[in-house]
Amino acid sequence: MTALLKHLLEFFLSLRTTLWFLGGLLFLLLAGAFVMPGQEEFQYLHSMPLFEWLQKQPFRITWWLWGVIAVLSILTVNTLFCSIESIFKKRKVTQWLLLISPQIIHIGFLFMLLAHLLSALGGSQEFAAAREGSLIKIDGDDQLLRVGSINTRFDYINQIKPPPLVVVRVIWFDLWIHYHR
């Protein structure tokens, strides 16, 4: 059992593992670039959370997405293990910035993966007509969002009037939602 754990640890701490799985990720994404355009099911990909959509689609067209998820999971574990090992190896470094600077990139990568995971688990996209002070019900939830203010700015580039940039301030965890109309 100890030999197996040691082998797994060496596997996840290896830079070679990272490079092979990044190559595999590129291959899977390239395969997806050829599979996606030929399948009508992908037109509905952004209408619901990714994992919900994946469960409803046949494996013959989503195999590459499942592979991407598996490879990204392995890369996540690999990144965590390598970051922890790097900090332990460099813990005697007197300059804190030298110790932490590579880990900032790794943390950013992990935060991006976490954000995509949360979106894939429960993200939704809705269109709603709103005005200042109106309440909007979140799909599948009993919470309401109150639109605090709507500010519209117009920018002009070379005498051409682009579509307005609409900024909606929603009073719910005091989030700012920006979108183009």
ChimeraX attribute file (.defattr): number of C-alpha atoms within 10 A of each C-alpha:
attribute: neighborCount
match mode: 1-to-1
recipient: residues
	/A:1	6
	/A:2	7
	/A:3	8
	/A:4	9
	/A:5	10
	/A:6	10
	/A:7	12
	/A:8	12
	/A:9	14
	/A:10	13
	/A:11	15
	/A:12	20
	/A:13	21
	/A:14	15
	/A:15	14
	/A:16	11
	/A:17	16
	/A:18	20
	/A:19	12
	/A:20	11
	/A:21	19
	/A:22	15
	/A:23	13
	/A:24	15
	/A:25	21
	/A:26	13
	/A:27	14
	/A:28	18
	/A:29	16
	/A:30	12
	/A:31	14
	/A:32	17
	/A:33	12
	/A:34	10
	/A:35	16
	/A:36	15
	/A:37	11
	/A:38	10
	/A:39	10
	/A:40	9
	/A:41	15
	/A:42	16
	/A:43	10
	/A:44	9
	/A:45	15
	/A:46	13
	/A:47	13
	/A:48	18
	/A:49	18
	/A:50	20
	/A:51	15
	/A:52	13
	/A:53	17
	/A:54	18
	/A:55	10
	/A:56	9
	/A:57	13
	/A:58	10
	/A:59	12
	/A:60	8
	/A:61	16
	/A:62	19
	/A:63	15
	/A:64	21
	/A:65	18
	/A:66	14
	/A:67	15
	/A:68	20
	/A:69	13
	/A:70	14
	/A:71	18
	/A:72	16
	/A:73	13
	/A:74	16
	/A:75	20
	/A:76	19
	/A:77	14
	/A:78	20
	/A:79	22
	/A:80	18
	/A:81	17
	/A:82	20
	/A:83	19
	/A:84	12
	/A:85	13
	/A:86	16
	/A:87	15
	/A:88	11
	/A:89	11
	/A:90	14
	/A:91	13
	/A:92	10
	/A:93	11
	/A:94	9
	/A:95	10
	/A:96	11
	/A:97	9
	/A:98	11
	/A:99	18
	/A:100	16
	/A:101	10
	/A:102	13
	/A:103	18
	/A:104	12
	/A:105	11
	/A:106	17
	/A:107	14
	/A:108	11
	/A:109	14
	/A:110	17
	/A:111	12
	/A:112	12
	/A:113	15
	/A:114	13
	/A:115	12
	/A:116	13
	/A:117	16
	/A:118	13
	/A:119	15
	/A:120	18
	/A:121	14
	/A:122	12
	/A:123	14
	/A:124	15
	/A:125	11
	/A:126	8
	/A:127	5
	/A:128	8
	/A:129	6
	/A:130	13
	/A:131	14
	/A:132	14
	/A:133	14
	/A:134	14
	/A:135	16
	/A:136	16
	/A:137	12
	/A:138	13
	/A:139	11
	/A:140	7
	/A:141	7
	/A:142	7
	/A:143	12
	/A:144	14
	/A:145	15
	/A:146	18
	/A:147	18
	/A:148	16
	/A:149	14
	/A:150	14
	/A:151	10
	/A:152	9
	/A:153	9
	/A:154	10
	/A:155	11
	/A:156	10
	/A:157	7
	/A:158	5
	/A:159	7
	/A:160	8
	/A:161	10
	/A:162	10
	/A:163	12
	/A:164	14
	/A:165	15
	/A:166	16
	/A:167	16
	/A:168	20
	/A:169	18
	/A:170	21
	/A:171	16
	/A:172	13
	/A:173	7
	/A:174	9
	/A:175	10
	/A:176	12
	/A:177	10
	/A:178	11
	/A:179	10
	/A:180	8
	/A:181	7
